Amino acid sequence: MVVVLFYCGAAIYNNSLKFQGFSRLLANVKKFQMYLIKKKSKTKPNGKKAPAEEKKHYMEPEYTKVRVMDFDLKDLVALPTKEIDLNEWLASNTTTFFNLINLQYSTISEFCTGDTCQAMTACNTIYYWYDERGKKTKCTAPQYVDLVMTFVQKLVTDEDIFPTKYGKDFPNSFESLVKKVCRYLFHVLAHIYWAHFKETVALELQGHLNTLFAHFIVFVREFNLVEPKETCIMDDLSEVLCAPLPPHTHNHVTER
């Protein structure tokens, strides 16, 4: 598989699929073991939107300006050369995003419980899980995320779907499976912003989350991997984070 390697301020995405800049910040999680956010969801259980929109704290300028990189993400996601197979590029990036989003979620997972997140919500929208037979199930957020990560992990480690050996072809269904994976990963990112942004800020990880979200959105737009009707609930944030940063702006996460 093609190795995706790039430097983002104090953090490195590499072929080990680990966001090394998190290592220092993850220690802060321990400081918040007793910190639980208990709030009533304004989303109605029948899936209809609540009459009043909650304030989107993640849209406040003091948060949206924080990133861990300041270069053009479109250049980063574009297929490097015609010599690189498109499916190889999609596979490498999709696997990387799976690992990074899984890692990002793990930083707030102790706050995402069946009590605090009784449904998988984002922007007053409830996501339901559909099994292989198409059966619709309402899950708590941690249950939904676990189903997503288990499903994706099974796919990306299947040599018949995500081949790593030279000369082995990708299946005809590969693109549709990548689209399904990206849709699920978007749900996880959207939930983190909607339900756990305060914890993310408390852990000083908003810069990493913003960078990861912007990178992911630019990637799925570049290759038309997620329907606009699916991502539209986060369009306001996407437009802010995916816009080029002003010159001479310093947004890097402070190292201690």
Secondary structure, DSSP 8 states (H G I E B T S, - for coil): -----EEETTEEE-TT---TTHHHHHGGGGGGTT--------S-TTS---SS----GGGSHHHHT--S--S-HHHHHS---TTS-HHHHHHHHHHHHHHHHHHHHHTTGGG--TTT-SSEEETTEEE-EE-TT--EE---HHHHHHHHHHHHHHHHT-TTTS--STT----TTHHHHHHHHHHHHHHHHHHHHHHHHHHHHHTT-HHHHHHHHHHHHHHHHHTT-S-HHHHGGGHHHHHHHSS---TT--------
